Amino acid sequence: MDLSTWNYEASLADFNQRLAEVSDADLEALRLEYLGKKNGLCTQLVTALRNAPRELKPKLGKDINLFKKHIEQSFKARKPAKSAQKAHGIDLTLPGVRPDLGSVHPLSMTLDAMLDYFSRLGYDVADGPEIENNFYNFEALNTPASHPARDDADTFYIEDPSGDLLLRTQTSGTQIRYMETHQPPFRMVAPGKVFRRDDDPTHSPMFHQLEGLVVGEGIHFGHLKGSLEDFARHMFGEKANIRLRPSYFPFTEPSAEVDVSCVFCEEGCRICGYTTWIEILGCGMVDPNVFKAVGYDPEKVTGFAWGIGIERVAMLKYAIPDIRYLYQNDRRFLDQFKVG
């Protein structure tokens, strides 16, 4: 470009006229014509200044800088009309809005972690009906008709002519169905919803359980304890310990309640009742009467079983103080579990 023919005042007047006449749709093209980094007029002027006569460079340099600043400020001041901003009903000048992504529910995260652990150990995952009959929910599990768990005060019975249907109170019925169609040795877990007449900060009338069953020759209580110790460390960390306390369940003998070391403290706190232990599940060796109900010979096989509330694990793992938070669909609560 030959600067000997370039005039600051004339170029400035020409630019001002073109800017006033240009439409919003062509505004960007005009900006590139003057300010484009490769072929813009201002770029050409700066490049040509290098070859200008030395005595003319001070004045030309000053004029080129003023010209470029004026153009830059003019484009900043010029805003597209609203009609261009909202073409097709979309304001193209607004910044993008990041989609509000949901999160995996803490119960789902807890169950997925538990099933992943047992699946990698070779356990089958079995499913069963939520509407059960007395045989699978009680009788095959060595729970007589006189047992308090079969009262209306604890169990949801369904109005049916047979009087035999109910909402299952445990997923142990799935273990009975599994044993009817499988022969030892095997390992299985049964996740699912269960229903009981409970409703308070630590209990819900509907909650989720995961029950495990291992049957084979030579299975003993040491196998049960070792399995639960490893499971506790998988869910709550390598420092987690368990203790077993004698208990009673109709379908296991001997039976035990299992406590896990408090995940919130080391010396005692309100959550663990200042004992450093929190009850987490029930377990035991399968009662021989349960094996007889499914046609197994209790003289040849033994086994252990356990049942754990998934809500219980989630509340401990994520420090949730009230079980009802898990079912209130409060976005403020659920957003705490977003990943990323």
C-alpha positions as CSV (number, residue, x, y, z in Angstrom):
1,M,0.0,0.0,0.0
2,D,1.3,3.5,-1.0
3,L,1.0,5.9,2.0
4,S,1.8,8.8,-0.2
5,T,-1.9,8.7,-1.4
6,W,-3.5,8.0,2.0
7,N,-5.1,10.9,3.8
8,Y,-6.2,10.6,7.4
9,E,-9.2,13.1,7.3
10,A,-10.6,11.6,4.1
11,S,-10.3,8.0,5.3
12,L,-11.9,9.0,8.6
13,A,-14.8,10.7,6.9
14,D,-15.3,7.7,4.6
15,F,-15.3,5.3,7.5
16,N,-17.9,7.3,9.5
17,Q,-20.2,7.5,6.5
18,R,-20.0,3.7,5.8
19,L,-20.5,2.9,9.5
20,A,-23.6,5.1,9.6
21,E,-25.1,3.4,6.5
22,V,-24.2,-0.3,7.2
23,S,-26.9,-2.7,8.3
24,D,-26.6,-4.9,11.4
25,A,-26.3,-7.9,9.2
26,D,-23.3,-6.5,7.4
27,L,-21.6,-4.9,10.4
28,E,-19.2,-7.8,11.0
29,A,-18.0,-7.7,7.4
30,L,-17.3,-4.0,7.7
31,R,-15.3,-4.6,10.9
32,L,-13.2,-7.2,9.2
33,E,-12.6,-4.9,6.3
34,Y,-11.0,-2.3,8.6
35,L,-9.7,-4.4,11.5
36,G,-9.1,-7.8,10.1
37,K,-5.7,-9.2,11.2
38,K,-4.6,-10.4,7.8
39,N,-6.1,-8.1,5.2
40,G,-7.8,-5.3,7.2
41,L,-7.1,-1.7,6.2
42,C,-5.4,-0.8,9.5
43,T,-3.1,-3.9,9.2
44,Q,-2.1,-2.8,5.7
45,L,-1.4,0.8,6.9
46,V,0.9,-0.5,9.8
47,T,2.7,-2.8,7.3
48,A,3.2,0.0,4.8
49,L,4.5,2.4,7.5
50,R,7.7,0.3,7.6
51,N,8.7,1.4,4.1
52,A,7.6,5.0,4.4
53,P,10.2,7.8,4.1
54,R,11.9,8.4,7.5
55,E,10.9,12.1,7.6
56,L,7.2,11.2,7.2
57,K,7.0,8.3,9.7
58,P,6.2,10.4,12.9
59,K,3.2,12.1,11.4
60,L,1.9,9.0,9.5
61,G,2.4,6.8,12.6
62,K,0.4,9.2,14.7
63,D,-2.4,9.5,12.1
64,I,-2.6,5.7,11.7
65,N,-2.8,5.1,15.5
66,L,-5.6,7.7,15.8
67,F,-7.4,6.2,12.9
68,K,-7.3,2.7,14.3
69,K,-8.4,3.7,17.8
70,H,-11.3,5.7,16.3
71,I,-12.4,2.6,14.3
72,E,-12.1,0.3,17.3
73,Q,-14.1,2.6,19.6
74,S,-16.7,3.1,16.9
75,F,-17.4,-0.6,16.6
76,K,-17.6,-1.0,20.4
77,A,-20.2,1.8,20.6
78,R,-22.2,0.4,17.8
79,K,-24.7,-2.2,19.1
80,P,-27.0,-4.3,16.9
81,A,-30.6,-3.4,16.9
82,K,-33.0,-5.6,18.9
83,S,-34.5,-7.1,15.8
84,A,-31.0,-8.5,14.9
85,Q,-30.4,-9.6,18.5
86,K,-33.5,-11.7,18.6
87,A,-33.5,-13.3,15.2
88,H,-35.9,-16.2,15.2
89,G,-36.7,-15.6,18.9
90,I,-33.2,-16.2,20.1
91,D,-31.0,-13.5,21.5
92,L,-27.7,-14.2,19.8
93,T,-25.9,-11.7,22.0
94,L,-26.5,-13.5,25.3
95,P,-24.0,-15.9,26.7
96,G,-24.7,-19.6,26.6
97,V,-26.7,-21.3,29.4
98,R,-25.2,-24.5,30.7
99,P,-27.9,-27.2,31.0
100,D,-28.9,-28.1,34.5
101,L,-27.8,-31.7,34.8
102,G,-29.3,-34.1,37.3
103,S,-27.4,-36.5,39.5
104,V,-27.5,-40.2,40.5
105,H,-29.7,-40.6,43.6
106,P,-27.6,-41.5,46.7
107,L,-29.6,-44.7,47.1
108,S,-28.7,-45.7,43.5
109,M,-25.1,-44.9,44.1
110,T,-25.0,-47.0,47.2
111,L,-26.8,-50.0,45.7
112,D,-24.6,-49.9,42.6
113,A,-21.4,-49.9,44.8
114,M,-22.7,-52.9,46.8
115,L,-23.8,-54.9,43.7
116,D,-20.5,-54.2,42.0
117,Y,-18.6,-55.5,45.0
118,F,-20.5,-58.7,45.2
119,S,-20.7,-59.3,41.5
120,R,-16.9,-59.1,41.3
121,L,-16.8,-61.9,44.0
122,G,-19.0,-64.1,41.8
123,Y,-22.4,-63.6,43.5
124,D,-25.5,-64.0,41.4
125,V,-28.0,-61.1,41.6
126,A,-31.6,-62.4,41.9
127,D,-34.9,-60.6,41.8
128,G,-38.3,-61.6,43.3
129,P,-41.9,-60.3,43.4
130,E,-42.8,-57.4,45.8
131,I,-46.2,-59.0,46.4
132,E,-45.5,-62.3,48.2
133,N,-47.4,-65.0,49.9
134,N,-47.0,-66.3,53.5
135,F,-45.0,-69.3,52.4
136,Y,-42.1,-67.4,50.9
137,N,-42.2,-64.5,53.2
138,F,-42.7,-66.3,56.5
139,E,-43.3,-70.1,56.6
140,A,-40.3,-71.2,54.5
141,L,-38.2,-68.9,56.6
142,N,-39.1,-70.7,59.8
143,T,-41.4,-67.9,61.0
144,P,-44.6,-69.5,62.6
145,A,-48.0,-68.0,62.5
146,S,-47.7,-66.9,66.1
147,H,-44.6,-64.7,65.4
148,P,-45.2,-60.9,66.1
149,A,-43.8,-60.0,62.6
150,R,-46.9,-61.6,61.0
151,D,-49.3,-59.2,62.9
152,D,-51.2,-56.5,61.0
153,A,-49.3,-54.0,63.1
154,D,-46.1,-54.8,61.3
155,T,-47.1,-56.2,57.9
156,F,-49.1,-54.8,55.0
157,Y,-51.6,-57.5,54.0
158,I,-53.5,-57.3,50.7
159,E,-57.2,-57.8,50.5
160,D,-57.5,-61.0,48.6
161,P,-60.0,-63.9,48.8
162,S,-57.1,-66.3,49.7
163,G,-56.0,-64.1,52.5
164,D,-52.4,-65.2,51.6
165,L,-50.9,-62.1,49.9
166,L,-48.9,-59.4,51.4
167,L,-46.2,-56.8,50.6
168,R,-43.0,-58.5,51.3
169,T,-41.3,-57.5,54.6
170,Q,-37.9,-58.7,53.5
171,T,-36.1,-59.9,50.4
172,S,-35.4,-63.3,52.1
173,G,-38.3,-64.7,50.1
174,T,-36.1,-64.3,47.0
175,Q,-33.6,-66.6,48.6
176,I,-36.2,-69.3,49.0
177,R,-37.2,-69.0,45.4
178,Y,-33.6,-69.1,44.3
179,M,-32.9,-72.2,46.3
180,E,-35.9,-73.9,44.7
181,T,-34.3,-73.6,41.3
182,H,-30.6,-73.9,42.1
183,Q,-28.4,-76.6,43.8
184,P,-25.4,-75.8,46.0
185,P,-22.7,-74.6,46.0
186,F,-23.7,-71.0,45.2
187,R,-23.5,-67.4,46.3
188,M,-26.3,-64.9,45.6
189,V,-27.6,-61.5,46.6
190,A,-31.2,-60.2,46.4
191,P,-31.8,-56.4,46.3
192,G,-35.3,-54.9,46.3
193,K,-38.0,-52.8,48.0
194,V,-39.6,-54.1,51.2
195,F,-42.5,-52.8,53.2
196,R,-43.2,-52.5,56.9
197,R,-45.4,-50.4,59.2
198,D,-42.7,-48.0,60.3
199,D,-42.3,-44.2,59.8
200,D,-39.9,-42.1,61.7
201,P,-36.5,-40.3,61.1
202,T,-34.7,-43.6,60.8
203,H,-37.4,-45.9,59.4
204,S,-39.7,-45.7,56.3
205,P,-42.8,-47.8,55.5
206,M,-41.0,-48.6,52.2
207,F,-37.3,-49.1,52.0
208,H,-34.6,-51.1,50.2
209,Q,-32.8,-54.2,51.3
210,L,-29.9,-56.3,50.1
211,E,-29.7,-59.8,51.4
212,G,-27.0,-62.3,50.8
213,L,-26.9,-66.1,50.9
214,V,-23.9,-68.5,50.6
215,V,-24.6,-72.3,50.6
216,G,-22.2,-75.2,50.2
217,E,-20.3,-77.9,52.0
218,G,-18.2,-76.8,55.0
219,I,-19.5,-73.2,55.2
220,H,-19.0,-71.9,58.7
221,F,-19.4,-68.8,60.8
222,G,-15.8,-67.8,60.2
223,H,-16.6,-67.4,56.5
224,L,-19.6,-65.2,57.4
225,K,-17.5,-62.9,59.6
226,G,-14.7,-62.6,57.1
227,S,-17.1,-61.7,54.3
228,L,-18.8,-59.0,56.3
229,E,-15.4,-57.5,57.5
230,D,-14.3,-57.2,53.9
231,F,-17.6,-55.7,52.8
232,A,-17.5,-53.1,55.6
233,R,-14.0,-52.0,54.5
234,H,-15.1,-51.7,50.9
235,M,-18.1,-49.5,51.8
236,F,-16.6,-47.4,54.6
237,G,-12.9,-47.4,54.2
238,E,-9.9,-49.6,55.2
239,K,-10.1,-48.4,58.8
240,A,-13.6,-49.8,59.3
241,N,-14.1,-52.6,61.8
242,I,-17.1,-54.8,62.8
243,R,-18.3,-56.5,65.9
244,L,-20.9,-59.2,66.2
245,R,-23.4,-59.5,69.0
246,P,-25.6,-62.5,69.7
247,S,-29.2,-62.1,68.5
248,Y,-32.2,-64.0,67.3
249,F,-33.8,-64.4,63.9
250,P,-36.2,-67.3,63.0
251,F,-34.4,-68.2,59.8
252,T,-30.8,-68.3,61.2
253,E,-29.1,-70.1,64.1
254,P,-26.8,-69.0,65.5
255,S,-27.7,-65.3,64.7
256,A,-25.9,-62.1,65.3
257,E,-26.4,-58.3,65.0
258,V,-23.4,-56.6,63.3
259,D,-22.1,-53.2,64.3
260,V,-19.6,-51.2,62.2
261,S,-17.1,-48.7,63.8
262,C,-18.6,-45.2,63.7
263,V,-17.6,-43.5,60.4
264,F,-18.1,-40.0,62.1
265,C,-15.8,-40.3,65.1
266,E,-13.2,-42.3,67.0
267,E,-14.0,-41.6,70.6
268,G,-17.8,-41.4,70.5
269,C,-20.4,-39.0,69.2
270,R,-24.1,-38.3,69.3
271,I,-24.8,-40.4,66.1
272,C,-23.2,-43.6,67.6
273,G,-24.6,-42.9,71.1
274,Y,-21.0,-42.3,72.3
275,T,-20.2,-46.0,71.9
276,T,-18.1,-45.7,68.7
277,W,-20.3,-48.5,67.1
278,I,-23.3,-48.3,64.8
279,E,-25.7,-51.2,64.1
280,I,-25.7,-52.0,60.4
281,L,-27.2,-55.5,59.7
282,G,-28.4,-58.9,60.9
283,C,-26.9,-62.2,60.0
284,G,-26.4,-65.8,60.9
285,M,-26.0,-69.4,59.8
286,V,-29.0,-70.7,57.8
287,D,-31.4,-72.6,60.1
288,P,-31.8,-76.3,59.1
289,N,-35.5,-75.9,58.8
290,V,-35.0,-73.4,56.0
291,F,-33.0,-76.0,54.1
292,K,-35.7,-78.6,54.7
293,A,-38.3,-76.3,53.3
294,V,-36.5,-76.2,49.9
295,G,-35.5,-79.8,49.8
296,Y,-31.8,-79.4,50.8
297,D,-30.2,-81.9,53.2
298,P,-28.9,-79.9,56.2
299,E,-26.6,-82.8,57.0
300,K,-24.7,-82.2,53.8
301,V,-24.8,-78.5,53.3
302,T,-24.5,-75.4,55.5
303,G,-24.7,-71.7,54.7
304,F,-24.8,-68.2,56.0
305,A,-27.2,-65.3,55.3
306,W,-27.3,-61.6,56.0
307,G,-29.6,-58.7,55.3
308,I,-28.8,-55.0,55.2
309,G,-30.9,-51.9,54.6
310,I,-29.5,-49.9,51.7
311,E,-30.9,-46.6,53.2
312,R,-28.9,-47.4,56.4
313,V,-25.7,-47.7,54.4
314,A,-26.4,-44.5,52.4
315,M,-27.1,-42.5,55.5
316,L,-23.8,-43.6,57.1
317,K,-21.8,-43.2,53.9
318,Y,-23.1,-39.7,53.1
319,A,-23.8,-38.5,56.6
320,I,-27.6,-38.1,56.0
321,P,-29.4,-37.5,59.4
322,D,-33.0,-38.3,58.4
323,I,-34.1,-41.1,56.1
324,R,-37.0,-39.0,54.8
325,Y,-34.6,-36.7,53.0
326,L,-34.1,-39.6,50.5
327,Y,-37.7,-39.5,49.4
328,Q,-38.7,-35.8,49.5
329,N,-37.3,-35.0,46.0
330,D,-35.8,-31.8,47.3
331,R,-33.4,-30.5,44.7
332,R,-31.3,-28.7,47.3
333,F,-30.6,-32.1,48.9
334,L,-30.1,-34.1,45.6
335,D,-27.8,-31.5,44.1
336,Q,-25.2,-32.3,46.8
337,F,-24.6,-35.6,45.0
338,K,-23.8,-34.2,41.6
339,V,-20.4,-35.4,40.2
340,G,-18.3,-32.8,38.4
